[in-house]
Amino acid sequence: MPSSLFLLIGITLMYSTPLVFGALSGVISERSGVVNIGIEGMMMVGAFTASAVSYFTGNPWLGFLVAGLTGAIIALLHAFASITFRADQTVSGVAINLLAPGLALFFCRRLFDNAAMTPVYTTLPKLFGDKALAGTPYASLNVDVTVALGLVAAVIMWFVLYKTKWGLRVRAVGEHPAAADTLGINVERTRYVCVIVSGMLAGFGGASVTLAIVSQFTQTAISGQGFIALAAVIFGKWKPHGAYGACLLFGLAQALTVILGGGDIAIPSQLMAMLPYILTIIVLVLFVGRSVAPKADGVPYRKGAR
């Protein structure tokens, strides 16, 4: 029984980590007033970049960092369209979700002999796992280093948003950009920084899939996790700690899919695979009306407008 419990905890943490990075990506962007529907696409690019760099260099840490960089570059396109040109942020995000996976698959085929997946490569180390805990009741508790990185990122974002002057400015820009502008806060620059950081975090989320959960990039590596992360943002009321808790819930749903799918209970695998997405819909139905987004979220800012 203890080993099964620790296995459940380990799988929950493993599957929740990409969602944590994706949800934090949504929190920082939407707190500044920019809706980022393109998290899915940014995660996809990050997942491929991490795989390719890790394969060619043999250094998964370098792959992880470059994934964040490519995610930030894709986010810059979103920022340019939605902030500078004041395009519809939802449409821009959807365009990113169409463009980014296409780019990832294109470069994958170019670099790997027309294959739609990368070869197996070295992944990031575990914080502790089977070897370190062999012979103990905790042997089934495998924790990737990305789990710790996701927790640290959530704590840092909470501290920055609620305990620093810059965080206060970000929240002011997301709630009332005109008032923030009159106080001398550069609204466009603040939003640019937040969207770029959002893309970097999404890239890290994609990298945590291909460098910790699986050891290669495929077309289905992300498979809707960016949208589940957006649901976690809403469920968590646009707060880092709330989004983190929501991601643990979604990770638990995925862990139950893995454990119950291989158990003695005859549950169809197709039904179990639907569990995380069904939970996402339930959460949105129950909480989307109760959670209040930043007032200027999704509203392009025009200087001098009220």
Salt bridges, closest charged atoms under 4 A:
ASP144 OD1 - LYS126 NZ 2.87
ASP181 OD2 - LYS303 NZ 2.99
